[in-house]
Protein backbone atom coordinates (compact mmCIF):
# COMPACT_ATOMS: atom_id res chain seq x y z
CA UNK A 1 0.00 0.00 0.00
CA UNK A 2 2.83 2.41 0.89
CA UNK A 3 4.61 1.61 -2.38
CA UNK A 4 1.35 2.25 -4.24
CA UNK A 5 0.93 5.68 -2.63
CA UNK A 6 4.57 6.60 -3.36
CA UNK A 7 4.01 5.72 -7.01
CA UNK A 8 0.79 7.75 -7.00
CA UNK A 9 2.61 10.79 -5.62
CA UNK A 10 5.36 10.44 -8.25
CA UNK A 11 2.79 10.20 -11.03
CA UNK A 12 0.95 13.24 -9.64
CA UNK A 13 4.16 15.29 -9.54
CA UNK A 14 4.92 14.31 -13.13
CA UNK A 15 1.62 15.86 -14.23
CA UNK A 16 2.63 19.27 -12.86
CA UNK A 17 3.59 21.82 -15.48
CA UNK A 18 5.75 24.90 -15.56
CA UNK A 19 3.96 27.81 -13.78
CA UNK A 20 2.58 30.58 -15.96
CA UNK A 21 1.11 34.05 -15.38
CA UNK A 22 -2.31 32.59 -14.54
CA UNK A 23 -0.78 30.51 -11.77
CA UNK A 24 1.00 33.63 -10.54
CA UNK A 25 -2.24 35.62 -10.32
CA UNK A 26 -3.91 32.88 -8.30
CA UNK A 27 -0.83 32.54 -6.09
CA UNK A 28 -0.78 36.27 -5.33
CA UNK A 29 -4.53 36.18 -4.61
CA UNK A 30 -4.02 33.35 -2.12
CA UNK A 31 -1.21 35.26 -0.39
CA UNK A 32 -3.40 38.38 -0.11
CA UNK A 33 -6.27 36.29 1.26
CA UNK A 34 -4.09 34.51 3.83
CA UNK A 35 -2.45 37.77 4.96
CA UNK A 36 -5.77 39.62 5.30
CA UNK A 37 -7.54 36.88 7.22
CA UNK A 38 -4.51 36.23 9.42
CA UNK A 39 -4.55 39.91 10.37
CA UNK A 40 -8.33 39.88 10.91
CA UNK A 41 -8.18 36.71 13.04
CA UNK A 42 -5.33 38.06 15.17
CA UNK A 43 -7.18 41.36 15.58
CA UNK A 44 -10.23 39.48 16.83
CA UNK A 45 -8.05 37.52 19.26
CA UNK A 46 -6.48 40.70 20.64
CA UNK A 47 -9.96 42.25 20.90
CA UNK A 48 -11.19 39.30 23.03
CA UNK A 49 -13.61 38.11 20.33
CA UNK A 50 -12.41 34.50 20.02
CA UNK A 51 -13.66 31.95 22.48
CA UNK A 52 -14.51 28.33 23.20
CA UNK A 53 -13.32 26.33 20.19
CA UNK A 54 -10.00 28.15 19.90
CA UNK A 55 -9.34 27.25 23.55
CA UNK A 56 -10.03 23.57 22.90
CA UNK A 57 -7.34 23.37 20.23
CA UNK A 58 -4.89 25.80 21.83
CA UNK A 59 -4.88 23.85 25.10
CA UNK A 60 -4.87 20.51 23.27
CA UNK A 61 -1.72 21.49 21.36
CA UNK A 62 -0.15 23.00 24.47
CA UNK A 63 -0.72 19.88 26.57
CA UNK A 64 0.62 17.66 23.80
CA UNK A 65 3.82 19.70 23.45
CA UNK A 66 4.51 20.49 27.11
CA UNK A 67 3.07 17.50 28.99
CA UNK A 68 2.91 14.73 26.39
CA UNK A 69 -0.85 14.44 26.95
CA UNK A 70 -2.31 13.64 23.54
CA UNK A 71 -4.58 16.59 22.67
CA UNK A 72 -6.17 16.73 26.13
CA UNK A 73 -8.09 19.84 27.17
CA UNK A 74 -10.31 20.96 30.02
CA UNK A 75 -13.34 22.01 28.03
CA UNK A 76 -13.84 18.59 26.43
CA UNK A 77 -12.68 16.97 29.69
CA UNK A 78 -10.69 14.41 27.71
CA UNK A 79 -8.48 14.04 24.66
CA UNK A 80 -9.87 15.64 21.52
CA UNK A 81 -9.67 12.14 19.99
CA UNK A 82 -12.41 11.14 22.40
CA UNK A 83 -14.65 13.66 20.64
CA UNK A 84 -13.46 13.88 17.03
CA UNK A 85 -11.15 11.89 14.75
CA UNK A 86 -8.61 14.45 13.54
CA UNK A 87 -5.11 12.96 13.16
CA UNK A 88 -4.41 15.64 10.52
CA UNK A 89 -3.73 17.95 13.48
CA UNK A 90 -0.37 16.23 13.98
CA UNK A 91 0.91 18.11 10.92
CA UNK A 92 0.59 21.41 12.83
CA UNK A 93 2.49 20.22 15.91
CA UNK A 94 6.01 21.14 14.62
CA UNK A 95 4.98 24.73 13.87
CA UNK A 96 3.19 25.03 17.19
CA UNK A 97 6.21 23.63 19.04
CA UNK A 98 8.45 26.32 17.51
CA UNK A 99 6.15 29.15 18.56
CA UNK A 100 3.41 27.95 20.94
CA UNK A 101 0.30 30.07 20.95
CA UNK A 102 -3.07 30.60 19.31
CA UNK A 103 -1.50 32.88 16.69
CA UNK A 104 0.08 29.83 15.02
CA UNK A 105 -3.30 28.12 14.72
CA UNK A 106 -5.07 31.23 13.43
CA UNK A 107 -2.43 31.95 10.79
CA UNK A 108 -2.29 28.28 9.75
CA UNK A 109 -6.07 28.27 9.35
CA UNK A 110 -6.01 31.31 7.05
CA UNK A 111 -3.21 29.80 4.94
CA UNK A 112 -4.92 26.41 4.66
CA UNK A 113 -8.25 27.92 3.65
CA UNK A 114 -6.45 30.09 1.10
CA UNK A 115 -4.78 26.97 -0.31
CA UNK A 116 -8.29 25.62 -0.89
CA UNK A 117 -8.34 27.82 -4.01
CA UNK A 118 -5.66 25.61 -5.61
CA UNK A 119 -7.81 22.57 -6.48
CA UNK A 120 -10.69 24.86 -7.50
CA UNK A 121 -8.34 26.71 -9.84
CA UNK A 122 -6.78 23.53 -11.24
CA UNK A 123 -10.19 21.99 -11.89
CA UNK A 124 -11.60 25.17 -13.42
CA UNK A 125 -8.55 25.70 -15.59
CA UNK A 126 -8.53 22.13 -16.87
CA UNK A 127 -12.26 21.93 -17.61
CA UNK A 128 -13.21 25.52 -18.46
CA UNK A 129 -9.95 27.19 -19.50
CA UNK A 130 -7.24 29.39 -17.98
CA UNK A 131 -9.23 32.60 -17.54
CA UNK A 132 -12.21 30.73 -16.15
CA UNK A 133 -9.89 28.99 -13.70
CA UNK A 134 -8.78 32.35 -12.31
CA UNK A 135 -12.35 33.65 -12.00
CA UNK A 136 -13.61 30.56 -10.17
CA UNK A 137 -10.61 30.66 -7.80
CA UNK A 138 -11.26 34.34 -7.02
CA UNK A 139 -14.93 33.51 -6.45
CA UNK A 140 -13.88 30.89 -3.92
CA UNK A 141 -11.68 33.37 -2.04
CA UNK A 142 -14.55 35.89 -1.93
CA UNK A 143 -17.20 33.35 -0.92
CA UNK A 144 -19.00 34.48 2.29
CA UNK A 145 -19.36 30.99 3.79
CA UNK A 146 -15.60 30.46 3.51
CA UNK A 147 -15.04 33.62 5.52
CA UNK A 148 -17.27 32.23 8.27
CA UNK A 149 -15.05 29.16 8.52
CA UNK A 150 -12.00 31.42 8.73
CA UNK A 151 -13.32 34.01 11.19
CA UNK A 152 -14.87 31.74 13.81
CA UNK A 153 -12.12 30.53 16.17
CA UNK A 154 -9.98 27.60 14.88
CA UNK A 155 -11.14 24.21 13.61
CA UNK A 156 -9.60 21.17 11.97
CA UNK A 157 -11.97 21.55 9.01
CA UNK A 158 -9.60 24.28 7.76
CA UNK A 159 -7.79 21.39 6.02
CA UNK A 160 -10.92 20.30 4.18
CA UNK A 161 -11.18 22.76 1.24
CA UNK A 162 -7.65 21.82 0.16
CA UNK A 163 -7.74 18.05 0.72
CA UNK A 164 -11.36 17.42 -0.25
CA UNK A 165 -10.94 19.85 -3.13
CA UNK A 166 -7.99 17.82 -4.43
CA UNK A 167 -10.03 14.63 -3.99
CA UNK A 168 -12.92 16.05 -6.01
CA UNK A 169 -10.63 17.51 -8.68
CA UNK A 170 -9.03 14.08 -9.09
CA UNK A 171 -12.50 12.51 -9.17
CA UNK A 172 -13.97 14.67 -11.94
CA UNK A 173 -10.81 14.61 -14.07
CA UNK A 174 -10.33 10.83 -13.89
CA UNK A 175 -7.19 10.77 -11.72
CA UNK A 176 -8.40 7.78 -9.72
CA UNK A 177 -5.14 6.97 -7.94
CA UNK A 178 -4.74 10.58 -6.80
CA UNK A 179 -8.41 10.56 -5.76
CA UNK A 180 -7.74 7.58 -3.50
CA UNK A 181 -4.70 9.23 -1.93
CA UNK A 182 -6.32 12.61 -1.28
CA UNK A 183 -9.51 10.89 -0.16
CA UNK A 184 -7.54 9.00 2.48
CA UNK A 185 -5.94 12.25 3.69
CA UNK A 186 -9.38 13.89 3.83
CA UNK A 187 -10.58 11.10 6.13
CA UNK A 188 -7.94 12.19 8.65
CA UNK A 189 -9.58 15.63 9.02
CA UNK A 190 -12.77 14.68 10.90
CA UNK A 191 -15.03 11.67 11.29
CA UNK A 192 -18.04 13.14 9.47
CA UNK A 193 -15.90 13.57 6.34
CA UNK A 194 -16.27 9.79 5.97
CA UNK A 195 -19.80 10.20 4.60
CA UNK A 196 -18.52 12.62 1.94
CA UNK A 197 -15.71 10.30 0.88
CA UNK A 198 -18.08 7.34 0.93
CA UNK A 199 -20.47 9.24 -1.34
CA UNK A 200 -17.66 9.99 -3.80
CA UNK A 201 -17.05 6.25 -4.02
CA UNK A 202 -20.75 5.50 -4.47
CA UNK A 203 -21.22 8.17 -7.15
CA UNK A 204 -18.09 6.90 -8.90
CA UNK A 205 -19.42 3.34 -8.91
CA UNK A 206 -22.73 4.55 -10.33
CA UNK A 207 -21.01 6.52 -13.09
CA UNK A 208 -18.89 3.49 -14.09
CA UNK A 209 -21.64 0.87 -13.72
CA UNK A 210 -21.16 -1.95 -16.16
CA UNK A 211 -17.47 -1.14 -16.52
CA UNK A 212 -14.39 -3.25 -15.93
CA UNK A 213 -12.98 -3.91 -12.44
CA UNK A 214 -9.81 -2.02 -13.41
CA UNK A 215 -11.93 1.12 -13.87
CA UNK A 216 -13.88 0.76 -10.62
CA UNK A 217 -11.78 -0.72 -7.83
CA UNK A 218 -10.59 2.68 -6.57
CA UNK A 219 -14.19 3.72 -5.88
CA UNK A 220 -14.83 0.53 -3.91
CA UNK A 221 -11.60 1.04 -1.99
CA UNK A 222 -12.53 4.66 -1.24
CA UNK A 223 -15.94 3.74 0.18
CA UNK A 224 -14.42 0.85 2.13
CA UNK A 225 -11.78 3.15 3.65
CA UNK A 226 -14.51 5.57 4.72
CA UNK A 227 -16.50 2.81 6.45
CA UNK A 228 -13.44 1.28 8.14
CA UNK A 229 -12.10 4.59 9.45
CA UNK A 230 -15.49 5.76 10.74
CA UNK A 231 -16.15 2.42 12.45
CA UNK A 232 -12.64 2.35 13.93
CA UNK A 233 -13.15 5.79 15.42
CA UNK A 234 -16.63 5.13 16.81
CA UNK A 235 -15.97 1.70 18.29
CA UNK A 236 -12.24 1.70 19.15
CA UNK A 237 -10.56 5.11 19.23
CA UNK A 238 -13.34 7.18 20.76
CA UNK A 239 -14.10 4.77 23.64
CA UNK A 240 -10.36 4.48 24.34
CA UNK A 241 -9.86 8.24 24.70
CA UNK A 242 -13.23 9.02 26.30
CA UNK A 243 -14.36 5.81 28.05
CA UNK A 244 -17.24 7.60 29.79
CA UNK A 245 -18.35 9.43 26.66
CA UNK A 246 -21.40 8.85 24.51
CA UNK A 247 -20.71 6.36 21.71
CA UNK A 248 -23.09 8.19 19.38
CA UNK A 249 -21.27 10.97 17.55
CA UNK A 250 -22.70 14.47 17.66
CA UNK A 251 -22.89 14.33 13.87
CA UNK A 252 -25.20 11.29 14.04
CA UNK A 253 -27.75 12.55 16.57
CA UNK A 254 -29.30 14.80 13.90
CA UNK A 255 -30.72 11.74 12.18
CA UNK A 256 -32.34 10.26 15.31
CA UNK A 257 -35.15 12.83 15.61
CA UNK A 258 -35.40 14.74 12.32
CA UNK A 259 -39.06 15.72 12.77
CA UNK A 260 -38.38 17.20 16.20
CA UNK A 261 -35.29 19.02 14.98
CA UNK A 262 -37.15 20.53 12.05
CA UNK A 263 -39.89 21.89 14.31
CA UNK A 264 -37.92 25.08 14.99
CA UNK A 265 -35.68 27.60 13.20
CA UNK A 266 -36.91 26.62 9.72
CA UNK A 267 -36.64 30.19 8.47
CA UNK A 268 -32.95 30.07 9.44
CA UNK A 269 -32.49 26.94 7.34
CA UNK A 270 -34.04 28.61 4.31
CA UNK A 271 -31.92 31.73 4.79
CA UNK A 272 -28.80 29.54 5.08
CA UNK A 273 -29.56 27.77 1.79
CA UNK A 274 -30.17 31.08 0.05
CA UNK A 275 -26.93 32.56 1.42
CA UNK A 276 -25.11 29.42 0.27
CA UNK A 277 -26.45 29.25 -3.30
CA UNK A 278 -27.20 32.87 -4.29
CA UNK A 279 -23.50 33.88 -4.65
CA UNK A 280 -23.08 31.01 -7.12
CA UNK A 281 -26.38 31.82 -8.88
CA UNK A 282 -27.59 28.25 -8.15
CA UNK A 283 -25.26 26.90 -10.87
CA UNK A 284 -24.15 23.91 -8.69
CA UNK A 285 -27.65 22.48 -9.16
CA UNK A 286 -26.80 21.92 -12.85
CA UNK A 287 -24.46 19.14 -11.71
CA UNK A 288 -26.75 16.87 -9.63
CA UNK A 289 -24.30 13.95 -9.71
CA UNK A 290 -21.69 16.12 -7.96
CA UNK A 291 -24.21 17.71 -5.58
CA UNK A 292 -25.32 14.19 -4.58
CA UNK A 293 -21.96 13.87 -2.81
CA UNK A 294 -22.98 16.67 -0.44
CA UNK A 295 -26.43 15.30 0.48
CA UNK A 296 -25.33 13.66 3.79
CA UNK A 297 -23.43 16.81 4.77
CA UNK A 298 -26.37 19.09 4.00
CA UNK A 299 -28.58 16.76 6.05
CA UNK A 300 -26.10 16.90 8.93
CA UNK A 301 -26.21 20.70 8.79
CA UNK A 302 -29.93 21.24 8.20
CA UNK A 303 -31.25 18.55 10.56
CA UNK A 304 -29.28 19.85 13.52
CA UNK A 305 -31.13 21.27 16.51
CA UNK A 306 -28.47 23.95 16.81
CA UNK A 307 -28.97 27.02 14.58
CA UNK A 308 -25.19 27.48 14.57
CA UNK A 309 -24.93 24.64 12.05
CA UNK A 310 -26.99 26.39 9.39
CA UNK A 311 -25.28 29.76 9.59
CA UNK A 312 -22.58 31.14 7.31
CA UNK A 313 -20.93 32.63 10.40
CA UNK A 314 -19.66 29.26 11.65
CA UNK A 315 -17.38 26.47 10.47
CA UNK A 316 -19.87 23.83 9.34
CA UNK A 317 -20.08 25.04 5.73
CA UNK A 318 -16.54 23.71 5.22
CA UNK A 319 -18.16 20.31 4.64
CA UNK A 320 -19.96 21.47 1.51
CA UNK A 321 -17.90 24.34 0.07
CA UNK A 322 -15.53 22.16 -2.04
CA UNK A 323 -18.47 20.19 -3.45
CA UNK A 324 -20.35 23.38 -4.30
CA UNK A 325 -17.44 24.79 -6.29
CA UNK A 326 -16.64 21.58 -8.16
CA UNK A 327 -20.36 21.32 -8.97
CA UNK A 328 -20.27 24.94 -10.18
CA UNK A 329 -17.39 24.08 -12.52
CA UNK A 330 -19.22 21.02 -13.83
CA UNK A 331 -22.42 23.05 -14.28
CA UNK A 332 -20.55 25.74 -16.21
CA UNK A 333 -18.95 23.02 -18.34
CA UNK A 334 -22.40 21.85 -19.38
CA UNK A 335 -23.31 25.41 -20.30
CA UNK A 336 -20.06 25.64 -22.27
CA UNK A 337 -20.95 22.50 -24.22
CA UNK A 338 -24.34 23.97 -25.09
CA UNK A 339 -22.83 27.28 -26.19
CA UNK A 340 -20.47 25.44 -28.54
CA UNK A 341 -23.50 23.89 -30.19
CA UNK A 342 -25.55 27.09 -30.32
CA UNK A 343 -22.68 29.47 -31.09
CA UNK A 344 -23.77 31.84 -28.29
CA UNK A 345 -21.08 32.85 -25.79
CA UNK A 346 -22.71 32.38 -22.39
CA UNK A 347 -20.27 30.65 -20.06
CA UNK A 348 -17.67 33.39 -19.45
CA UNK A 349 -20.27 36.19 -19.01
CA UNK A 350 -22.15 33.92 -16.60
CA UNK A 351 -18.97 33.16 -14.65
CA UNK A 352 -18.26 36.89 -14.46
CA UNK A 353 -21.77 37.37 -13.08
CA UNK A 354 -21.07 34.70 -10.46
CA UNK A 355 -17.92 36.55 -9.41
CA UNK A 356 -19.83 39.85 -9.18
CA UNK A 357 -22.70 38.16 -7.30
CA UNK A 358 -20.26 36.65 -4.80
CA UNK A 359 -18.53 40.01 -4.34
CA UNK A 360 -21.87 41.74 -3.64
CA UNK A 361 -22.99 39.00 -1.24
CA UNK A 362 -19.62 39.14 0.49
CA UNK A 363 -19.99 42.87 1.02
CA UNK A 364 -23.53 42.43 2.39
CA UNK A 365 -23.24 39.44 4.71
CA UNK A 366 -19.71 38.04 4.74
CA UNK A 367 -18.58 37.45 8.35
CA UNK A 368 -15.39 39.32 7.42
CA UNK A 369 -17.30 42.41 6.29
CA UNK A 370 -19.52 42.18 9.37
CA UNK A 371 -16.46 41.95 11.62
CA UNK A 372 -14.89 45.01 10.00
CA UNK A 373 -18.09 47.02 10.40
CA UNK A 374 -18.52 46.02 14.05
CA UNK A 375 -14.91 46.77 14.94
CA UNK A 376 -14.68 50.07 13.07
CA UNK A 377 -15.81 51.94 16.19
CA UNK A 378 -13.38 50.25 18.57
CA UNK A 379 -10.91 52.54 20.30
CA UNK A 380 -7.75 50.50 19.71
CA UNK A 381 -5.71 52.58 22.16
CA UNK A 382 -8.21 51.99 24.97
CA UNK A 383 -8.51 48.33 24.01
CA UNK A 384 -4.73 47.82 24.12
CA UNK A 385 -4.47 49.59 27.48
CA UNK A 386 -7.21 47.39 28.91
CA UNK A 387 -5.55 44.30 27.44
CA UNK A 388 -2.24 45.21 29.12
CA UNK A 389 -4.00 45.63 32.47
CA UNK A 390 -5.81 42.31 32.07
CA UNK A 391 -2.58 40.51 31.16
CA UNK A 392 -0.98 41.99 34.29
CA UNK A 393 -3.86 40.59 36.34
CA UNK A 394 -3.47 37.21 34.65
CA UNK A 395 0.25 37.18 35.45
CA UNK A 396 -0.38 37.07 39.20
CA UNK A 397 -2.61 33.99 39.02
CA UNK A 398 -0.56 30.91 40.09
CA UNK A 399 -0.07 28.42 37.27
CA UNK A 400 -1.45 25.55 39.35
CA UNK A 401 -4.69 27.43 40.08
CA UNK A 402 -7.89 26.29 38.41
CA UNK A 403 -9.79 29.14 36.76
CA UNK A 404 -13.44 29.83 36.03
CA UNK A 405 -14.02 32.70 33.63
CA UNK A 406 -16.23 34.05 30.86
CA UNK A 407 -16.05 32.69 27.33
CA UNK A 408 -14.00 35.44 25.69
CA UNK A 409 -11.29 35.29 28.38
CA UNK A 410 -10.79 31.53 28.07
CA UNK A 411 -8.01 31.83 25.42
CA UNK A 412 -5.94 33.77 27.96
CA UNK A 413 -6.05 31.12 30.71
CA UNK A 414 -5.26 28.00 28.66
CA UNK A 415 -1.92 27.47 30.44
CA UNK A 416 -3.86 26.47 33.56
CA UNK A 417 -4.48 22.74 33.70
CA UNK A 418 -8.12 23.12 34.71
CA UNK A 419 -10.39 25.82 33.29
CA UNK A 420 -14.14 26.29 33.02
CA UNK A 421 -16.51 28.55 31.16
CA UNK A 422 -18.85 30.37 33.57
CA UNK A 423 -19.30 29.73 37.30
CA UNK A 424 -17.71 26.68 38.95
CA UNK A 425 -17.74 26.43 42.73
CA UNK A 426 -14.65 24.19 42.83
CA UNK A 427 -12.50 26.70 40.92
CA UNK A 428 -9.60 28.35 42.74
CA UNK A 429 -10.05 31.58 40.80
CA UNK A 430 -12.97 33.39 39.21
CA UNK A 431 -12.11 36.07 36.66
CA UNK A 432 -14.76 38.44 35.28
CA UNK A 433 -14.28 41.36 32.89
CA UNK A 434 -17.18 43.81 32.85
CA UNK A 435 -15.73 45.53 29.79
CA UNK A 436 -17.59 42.83 27.87
CA UNK A 437 -21.03 42.98 29.53
CA UNK A 438 -22.66 40.34 27.33
CA UNK A 439 -20.11 37.76 28.48
CA UNK A 440 -19.75 39.00 32.07
CA UNK A 441 -23.54 38.70 32.40
CA UNK A 442 -23.14 34.91 32.44
CA UNK A 443 -22.07 35.30 36.09
CA UNK A 444 -24.99 37.53 37.12
CA UNK A 445 -27.14 34.67 38.40
CA UNK A 446 -24.23 33.44 40.53
CA UNK A 447 -23.44 36.71 42.33
CA UNK A 448 -24.71 35.42 45.69
CA UNK A 449 -22.71 32.19 45.36
CA UNK A 450 -19.56 34.13 44.46
CA UNK A 451 -20.00 36.35 47.52
CA UNK A 452 -20.55 33.26 49.71
CA UNK A 453 -17.65 31.11 48.48
CA UNK A 454 -15.07 33.57 47.12
CA UNK A 455 -13.03 36.56 48.29
CA UNK A 456 -12.48 39.63 46.07
CA UNK A 457 -8.81 40.21 45.28
CA UNK A 458 -8.77 42.75 42.43
CA UNK A 459 -11.54 45.13 41.34
CA UNK A 460 -10.22 47.64 38.85
CA UNK A 461 -10.82 48.73 35.25
CA UNK A 462 -13.96 46.55 35.23
CA UNK A 463 -11.83 43.47 35.98
CA UNK A 464 -12.85 41.36 38.98
CA UNK A 465 -10.61 38.63 40.38
CA UNK A 466 -11.93 36.35 43.13
CA UNK A 467 -10.19 33.55 45.04
CA UNK A 468 -11.92 30.55 46.59
CA UNK A 469 -12.17 30.81 50.40
CA UNK A 470 -11.11 27.16 50.65
CA UNK A 471 -7.96 27.66 48.54
CA UNK A 472 -5.66 28.94 51.28
CA UNK A 473 -2.48 28.10 49.36
CA UNK A 474 -3.64 30.07 46.31
CA UNK A 475 -4.65 32.97 48.58
CA UNK A 476 -1.13 33.15 50.01
CA UNK A 477 0.51 33.00 46.59
CA UNK A 478 -1.78 35.72 45.28
CA UNK A 479 -0.98 37.98 48.22
CA UNK A 480 2.76 37.55 47.63
CA UNK A 481 2.48 38.18 43.88
CA UNK A 482 0.32 41.27 44.35
CA UNK A 483 2.80 42.62 46.88
CA UNK A 484 5.72 42.04 44.50
CA UNK A 485 3.80 43.60 41.59
CA UNK A 486 2.84 46.63 43.67
CA UNK A 487 6.41 47.07 44.92
CA UNK A 488 7.72 46.80 41.36
KAUR-V949672 format. One record per pair of residues at least 4 apart in sequence whose ideal C-beta (glycine too) atoms are under 6 Angstrom apart, sorted by sequence separation. I is the first residue (numbers start at 1). J is the second residue. If there is no record, write none. Layout:
{{I,J} {I,J}}
//
This chain:
{{19,23} {34,38} {37,41} {50,54} {54,58} {55,59} {62,66} {63,67} {78,82} {92,96} {93,97} {96,100} {102,106} {117,121} {119,123} {121,125} {124,128} {128,132} {147,151} {159,163} {160,164} {161,165} {175,179} {179,183} {189,193} {194,198} {211,215} {213,217} {231,235} {232,236} {233,237} {234,238} {239,243} {248,252} {257,261} {274,278} {280,284} {294,298} {298,302} {299,303} {317,321} {320,324} {323,327} {346,350} {362,366} {397,401} {405,409} {420,424} {436,440} {437,441} {446,450} {449,453} {450,454} {44,49} {45,50} {99,104} {125,130} {170,175} {211,216} {233,238} {277,282} {304,309} {339,344} {378,383} {459,464} {44,50} {63,69} {64,70} {187,193} {308,314} {363,369} {413,419} {434,440} {64,71} {72,79} {76,83} {186,193} {208,215} {284,291} {309,316} {339,346} {458,465} {467,474} {71,79} {96,104} {124,132} {125,133} {170,178} {171,179} {208,216} {301,309} {302,310} {339,347} {405,413} {432,440} {457,465} {467,475} {63,72} {70,79} {71,80} {95,104} {124,133} {170,179} {301,310} {187,197} {403,413} {456,466} {457,467} {60,71} {186,197} {335,346} {336,347} {432,443} {467,478} {121,133} {124,136} {167,179} {170,182} {335,347} {454,466} {455,467} {60,73} {403,416} {59,73} {183,197} {205,219} {407,421} {454,468} {455,469} {167,182} {204,219} {301,316} {332,347} {92,108} {120,136} {121,137} {166,182} {167,183} {402,418} {403,419} {404,420} {450,466} {453,469} {56,73} {120,137} {201,219} {394,412} {56,75} {163,182} {167,186} {55,75} {56,76} {60,80} {117,137} {120,140} {404,424} {422,442} {423,443} {201,222} {457,478} {163,185} {164,186} {201,223} {297,319} {117,140} {163,186} {297,320} {404,427} {423,446} {117,141} {409,433} {430,454} {198,223} {402,427} {294,320} {402,428} {403,429} {404,430} {405,431} {401,428} {435,462} {198,226} {401,429} {408,436} {425,453} {434,462} {160,189} {171,200} {197,226} {294,323} {159,189} {293,323} {433,463} {408,439} {65,97} {194,226} {397,429} {407,439} {432,464} {156,189} {269,302} {406,439} {156,190} {406,440} {431,465} {61,96} {194,229} {194,230} {290,326} {291,327} {406,442} {430,466} {113,150} {275,312} {290,327} {180,218} {272,310} {183,222} {191,230} {268,307} {110,150} {284,324} {287,327} {290,330} {428,468} {184,225} {269,310} {176,218} {180,222} {187,229} {191,233} {261,303} {265,307} {268,310} {284,327} {287,330} {428,471} {58,102} {261,305} {284,328} {287,331} {109,154} {113,158} {116,161} {120,165} {258,303} {283,328} {286,331} {112,158} {116,162} {119,165} {123,169} {254,300} {428,474} {112,159} {115,162} {119,166} {122,169} {126,173} {54,102} {57,105} {113,161} {280,328} {283,331} {286,334} {105,154} {109,158} {116,165} {251,300} {254,303} {386,435} {119,169} {254,304} {313,367} {192,251} {42,106} {41,106} {393,458} {89,156} {38,107} {86,156} {393,463} {88,159} {38,110} {389,461} {393,465} {37,110} {281,354} {390,463} {401,474} {280,354} {34,110} {281,357} {398,474} {34,111} {279,357} {279,358} {398,477} {34,114} {33,114} {279,361} {30,114} {396,481} {203,289} {396,482} {30,117} {203,292} {396,485} {203,293} {200,293} {199,293} {26,121} {57,154} {54,153} {53,153} {54,154} {88,188} {87,188} {88,189} {195,296} {196,297} {50,153} {86,190} {84,190} {85,191} {22,130} {33,141} {25,134} {26,137} {22,134} {29,141} {37,150} {85,233} {168,322} {81,237} {82,238} {165,322} {157,315} {160,318} {164,322} {168,326} {82,241} {81,241} {82,242} {155,315} {161,321} {157,318} {161,322} {79,241} {152,314} {82,245} {152,315} {78,242} {148,312} {148,313} {12,178} {148,314} {149,315} {145,312} {144,312} {8,177} {149,318} {145,317} {8,181} {146,321} {5,181} {145,321} {140,325} {127,329} {128,332} {120,325} {124,329} {123,329} {127,333} {139,354} {143,358} {135,351} {139,355} {142,358} {151,367} {142,359} {144,361} {144,362} {132,351} {139,358} {147,366} {148,367} {135,355} {142,362} {147,367} {151,371} {144,365} {147,368} {144,366} {102,411} {74,418} {74,419} {52,407} {55,410} {59,414} {51,407} {55,411} {58,414} {51,408} {54,411} {55,414} {48,408} {50,411}}
//
